[in-house]
Amino acid sequence: MHVVLSTVGLLMGLYVAWRLFWPLRLPLWAKALLSLLLVALAVQLRIVATFWGTMASPEIPKLAIAVLATGSTAVLLLALALLVMDAGLLLSRLLRWPRLLRWPRVVTVLRARMLRPLAAGLALLLSGYGVSQGMAVPNVRQVEVNIAGLPAAFDGYRVLQLTDIHASRLLTGDWVRQVVAESNALKPDLIVITGDLIDGTVAARRHDFQPLGELQAPDGVIAITGNHEYYAQYSDWMQAFRALHMQVLENSHTQVRRGDAALTIAGVTDPVAARYGLPLPDLQAALAGADPAAPVILLDHRPRNAADAAARGVKLQLSGHTHGGQIIGMDQLVKRANGGFVSGRYEVDGMTLYVSNGAGLWAGFPARIGVPSEITLFTLRRAP
């Protein structure tokens, strides 16, 4: 995945440099220098990872991450804008639109002197806005879910979902502490965290993940792993999370009780475990021995296997991973890799699937444009 991102970044940087700088009346050395700087910006994450940290966890100051991310996101947005402009110009020539042929020089001058620089400026402004939104403390989204067979004792039960927190050098302990404060203020009955809590090693994040230990709910905090937990010291992280009094479910389940009534909370691991020789997600194992009378809430970091969960009788699946697509339009690409699911509520063969946009973002691409982050509070209701 990281190789793909670096390759795409390199190609975008070369394309933008070719369309933005080479038409200018500048000395060859100046064009080459500007192009080199822009390409370096497009692949800045690979450069940073080579010297400071990893692709999953760049270990440079917060401000540096934000500035570099703003620049690389601007390159992405500008590449897309230039592709649209060039496609429009090519189409106009192929169709020989009379209006454009009537003023070819005006169109050429406008395009060369105004449109490309204007697009670059707008891309930079939009990128800055997107990164600021990616670093913002998430808003609360409240969702009611009707569950068939929900015991009366759990009617009105409140489950708070956090996912994709991605504590890092960008989203530091101070940011995590604000997310925790917002979550606790909602006074949920249960808090669940559906993976990607952190980026980096336990030592690197020792001050950033500690505020998660301040999460409070009568029925505790239940967590599962996402793909990012595997990228650095998986077993150490499991111990660290449990030391914060989180119950981590690895292909297992637990019960929440109200008198004689019960809910089953099940959790599975992440498919990236295959790279590290660790247990793959196993829903059958997670549900083994579960009370057949208790409705099941499944925690699965990725939403793509929702149909399998529905077939096994799960009533509610909570997922993350997609970040909602992050930028309007990108959701069409993201959902293809996630079973067609990317953001919000879905009904899947009688089961409710909810895919959260996530509270945070990976520091390698921390921009949100039109796809806000969220803390999600579910209120469970008995289905009529």
C-alpha positions in Angstrom: 0.0 0.0 0.0 2.8 2.4 0.9 4.6 1.6 -2.3 1.4 2.4 -4.3 1.0 5.8 -2.4 4.6 6.7 -3.1 4.3 5.8 -6.8 1.1 7.8 -7.2 2.6 10.8 -5.4 5.7 10.7 -7.7 3.5 10.6 -10.9 1.3 13.4 -9.6 4.3 15.5 -8.7 5.9 15.0 -12.2 2.7 15.8 -13.9 2.0 19.0 -11.9 5.6 20.2 -12.4 5.4 19.6 -16.1 2.1 21.5 -16.5 2.8 24.2 -14.0 6.4 25.2 -14.3 7.7 24.1 -17.7 5.4 26.5 -19.7 6.8 29.4 -17.8 9.5 31.7 -19.3 12.2 30.8 -16.8 15.7 29.6 -17.2 16.0 25.8 -17.5 17.8 25.5 -14.1 15.0 27.4 -12.4 12.3 25.1 -13.9 14.3 22.0 -12.9 14.8 23.3 -9.4 11.1 24.1 -8.9 10.1 20.8 -10.4 12.5 18.9 -8.0 11.1 20.7 -5.0 7.5 20.0 -6.0 8.2 16.3 -6.6 9.9 16.1 -3.3 6.8 17.6 -1.7 4.6 15.1 -3.4 6.6 12.2 -2.0 7.5 13.9 1.3 6.1 11.1 3.4 8.6 8.6 1.8 11.5 11.0 2.4 10.5 11.6 6.0 10.0 7.9 6.7 13.5 7.2 5.4 15.1 9.4 8.0 12.5 10.0 10.8 10.1 7.2 11.8 8.1 5.1 9.3 5.4 5.5 6.7 2.8 4.6 9.3 4.2 7.0 11.9 6.3 10.0 10.8 8.3 11.1 13.8 8.8 14.8 13.1 7.3 17.9 14.9 3.5 18.5 14.6 3.9 21.7 12.7 6.2 20.1 10.2 3.8 17.3 9.5 0.9 19.8 9.1 2.9 22.0 6.7 4.2 19.1 4.6 0.8 17.4 4.5 -0.8 20.7 3.3 1.7 20.9 0.5 1.4 17.3 -0.6 -2.4 17.4 -0.5 -2.3 20.6 -2.6 -0.3 18.7 -5.2 -3.0 16.0 -5.3 -5.8 18.5 -5.7 -3.9 20.5 -8.3 -3.1 17.3 -10.3 -6.8 16.5 -10.4 -7.7 20.1 -11.4 -5.0 20.1 -14.2 -6.3 16.7 -15.5 -9.8 18.1 -15.8 -8.5 21.3 -17.5 -6.3 19.3 -19.9 -9.1 16.9 -20.7 -11.5 19.8 -21.4 -9.0 21.4 -23.7 -8.4 18.2 -25.6 -12.1 17.6 -25.9 -12.7 21.1 -27.3 -10.0 20.5 -29.9 -11.4 17.1 -30.9 -14.9 18.5 -31.2 -13.7 21.7 -32.8 -16.1 23.8 -30.7 -16.7 27.1 -32.7 -16.6 29.3 -29.7 -13.2 28.1 -28.6 -11.8 28.2 -32.2 -13.0 31.8 -32.5 -10.8 33.0 -29.7 -7.9 30.5 -29.6 -5.4 33.0 -28.5 -7.5 34.4 -25.7 -8.2 30.9 -24.4 -4.5 30.0 -24.5 -3.4 33.1 -22.7 -6.1 32.8 -20.1 -5.3 29.1 -19.5 -1.5 29.7 -19.3 -1.4 32.9 -17.3 -4.4 32.7 -15.1 -6.1 29.3 -14.8 -3.1 27.2 -13.8 -1.7 29.6 -11.2 -5.3 30.3 -10.0 -5.8 26.5 -9.6 -2.6 26.2 -7.7 -3.6 28.9 -5.3 -7.1 27.5 -4.7 -5.6 24.0 -4.2 -3.3 25.3 -1.6 -6.1 27.1 0.3 -8.4 24.1 0.1 -5.6 21.8 1.3 -4.9 24.1 4.3 -8.5 24.0 5.2 -8.6 20.2 4.8 -5.7 19.6 7.1 -7.1 22.0 9.7 -10.3 20.0 9.6 -8.4 16.7 9.9 -6.8 18.0 13.1 -10.0 19.3 14.6 -11.7 17.7 17.6 -14.6 15.6 16.2 -18.2 16.6 16.6 -20.8 14.2 18.1 -23.2 12.3 15.8 -26.1 10.7 17.5 -27.8 7.6 15.9 -30.8 5.5 17.0 -30.7 1.8 16.1 -33.7 -0.5 16.2 -32.8 -4.0 17.2 -35.1 -7.0 16.9 -35.2 -9.0 20.1 -33.5 -6.3 22.2 -34.3 -7.0 25.8 -36.5 -4.3 27.4 -33.7 -3.7 30.0 -31.5 -2.4 27.1 -34.1 -0.2 25.5 -32.4 3.2 25.5 -28.9 1.7 26.2 -26.2 4.1 25.0 -23.1 2.9 23.2 -20.4 5.3 22.2 -18.1 4.4 19.3 -14.6 5.8 18.8 -12.5 4.6 15.9 -9.4 5.6 13.9 -8.1 7.8 16.7 -4.6 7.6 15.2 -2.7 9.1 18.2 0.6 10.4 16.7 3.0 13.3 16.5 0.2 15.1 14.7 -2.8 14.1 16.9 -1.0 14.3 20.2 -2.0 13.6 23.8 -3.6 17.0 24.1 -5.9 16.3 21.2 -6.7 12.8 22.5 -7.5 14.3 25.9 -10.1 16.6 24.3 -11.7 13.6 22.4 -11.9 11.7 25.8 -13.5 14.7 27.5 -16.1 15.0 24.7 -16.8 11.3 25.0 -17.1 11.2 28.8 -19.5 14.3 28.7 -22.0 12.2 26.8 -22.2 9.7 29.7 -22.6 6.5 27.6 -23.3 3.2 29.2 -20.5 1.5 27.2 -17.6 2.8 25.1 -16.3 0.7 22.2 -13.1 1.5 20.1 -13.0 -0.1 16.7 -9.3 -0.1 15.9 -6.5 2.2 14.8 -6.0 3.7 18.2 -2.4 4.7 17.6 0.5 5.1 15.2 4.0 4.3 16.2 5.7 2.4 19.1 4.6 2.3 22.7 7.7 4.3 23.6 7.0 6.9 20.9 3.4 7.3 22.0 3.8 7.0 25.7 2.4 10.5 26.4 -0.2 10.4 23.5 -2.2 7.3 24.3 -2.4 7.6 28.1 -5.5 9.9 28.0 -7.5 6.9 26.7 -7.2 5.5 30.2 -9.5 8.3 31.3 -12.5 7.1 29.3 -15.4 6.3 31.6 -18.6 4.3 31.2 -20.5 2.0 33.7 -19.9 -1.0 31.5 -16.3 -0.1 30.7 -14.3 0.2 27.5 -14.1 -2.5 24.9 -11.6 -2.3 22.0 -10.5 -4.2 19.0 -7.4 -3.9 16.7 -7.2 -2.1 13.4 -4.5 -2.5 10.8 -2.3 0.2 12.3 -1.8 -1.7 15.6 0.1 -4.3 13.7 2.6 -1.9 12.2 4.6 -1.5 15.4 4.8 -3.8 18.4 1.4 -5.5 18.3 1.8 -7.6 21.5 3.2 -4.6 23.4 0.2 -2.5 22.4 -2.2 -5.2 23.6 -0.5 -5.1 27.0 -0.5 -1.3 27.0 -4.2 -1.1 26.2 -5.2 -3.7 28.8 -3.1 -1.8 31.3 -5.5 1.1 30.7 -8.3 -1.2 31.7 -9.6 -1.7 28.2 -11.0 -5.1 27.4 -9.4 -6.0 24.0 -11.4 -8.6 22.0 -9.3 -10.7 19.6 -11.7 -13.1 17.9 -13.7 -13.3 21.2 -16.8 -11.9 22.9 -18.0 -10.7 26.2 -21.4 -10.0 27.7 -23.0 -6.8 29.1 -25.8 -7.6 31.5 -28.8 -5.9 33.0 -30.3 -8.3 35.5 -31.3 -11.4 33.6 -30.9 -9.7 30.2 -27.7 -9.7 28.2 -26.0 -8.2 25.1 -23.1 -10.0 23.4 -20.3 -7.7 22.3 -18.0 -9.6 19.9 -14.8 -8.4 18.2 -12.5 -9.7 15.5 -8.9 -9.0 14.5 -7.7 -7.3 11.3 -6.7 -9.1 8.0 -3.3 -7.4 8.0 -2.5 -9.9 10.8 -1.5 -12.3 8.0 1.7 -10.4 7.3 2.8 -10.9 10.9 1.8 -14.5 11.5 -0.9 -13.5 13.9 -4.5 -14.7 14.1 -6.7 -13.7 11.1 -10.2 -12.4 11.8 -12.5 -15.3 12.7 -16.1 -14.5 13.4 -17.0 -18.1 14.1 -14.4 -18.2 16.9 -15.5 -14.8 18.2 -19.1 -16.1 18.6 -18.3 -19.5 19.9 -20.2 -20.2 23.0 -22.2 -16.9 22.8 -25.7 -16.9 24.4 -28.1 -17.5 21.5 -30.8 -15.4 23.2 -28.6 -12.3 23.5 -28.4 -9.9 20.5 -24.9 -9.5 19.1 -23.1 -6.3 18.5 -20.0 -6.9 16.4 -16.9 -4.8 16.4 -15.0 -5.2 13.1 -12.5 -2.5 12.0 -13.3 -3.1 8.3 -16.9 -3.1 7.1 -16.4 -5.2 4.0 -17.5 -8.6 5.5 -20.8 -7.2 6.8 -22.9 -9.7 4.8 -21.1 -12.6 6.6 -21.9 -11.1 9.9 -25.5 -10.6 9.0 -25.7 -14.3 8.0 -24.5 -15.3 11.4 -27.2 -13.4 13.2 -25.3 -10.2 14.2 -27.8 -7.4 14.8 -25.4 -4.4 14.7 -21.9 -4.1 13.3 -19.7 -1.1 14.1 -16.8 -0.4 11.8 -14.3 2.3 10.8 -11.2 2.2 8.6 -12.5 4.1 5.6 -12.3 7.6 7.3 -15.5 8.2 5.3 -13.3 8.7 2.2 -11.8 11.9 3.7 -12.5 14.1 0.6 -15.7 14.4 -1.3 -15.5 12.2 -4.4 -12.8 9.9 -2.9 -15.5 7.9 -1.3 -16.3 6.3 -4.7 -12.7 4.8 -4.7 -12.6 3.9 -1.0 -15.9 2.0 -1.0 -14.6 -0.3 -3.8 -12.0 -1.7 -1.4 -14.5 -2.0 1.4 -17.4 -4.0 0.1 -19.3 -0.9 -1.1 -19.4 0.6 2.4 -17.8 3.9 3.2 -19.7 6.1 5.6 -22.8 6.1 7.8 -25.7 3.6 8.2 -26.4 0.6 6.0 -29.0 -2.1 6.2 -27.4 -5.4 5.3 -29.7 -8.5 5.2 -31.6 -7.4 8.3 -28.5 -6.2 10.2 -27.6 -2.6 10.8 -24.0 -1.7 9.7 -22.6 1.6 10.8 -19.3 2.9 9.3 -17.9 5.8 11.3 -15.9 8.6 9.6 -13.5 8.2 12.5 -12.2 10.6 15.2 -8.8 11.2 13.7 -6.6 10.5 10.7 -3.3 8.9 9.7 -0.6 11.6 9.8 0.5 10.6 6.3 -2.7 12.1 4.7 -4.5 14.1 7.4 -6.9 16.1 5.2 -10.7 16.2 5.4 -12.8 18.1 2.9 -16.6 17.8 3.2 -16.2 14.6 5.3 -16.2 15.6 9.0 -14.7 13.5 11.8 -17.0 12.1 14.4 -17.7 10.6 17.8 -20.7 8.4 17.4 -23.3 7.9 20.2 -25.8 5.0 19.5 -29.1 4.7 21.4 -30.4 1.2 21.1 -34.2 0.7 20.7 -36.4 -2.3 20.7 -37.6 -2.9 17.2 -41.5 -2.7 16.9 
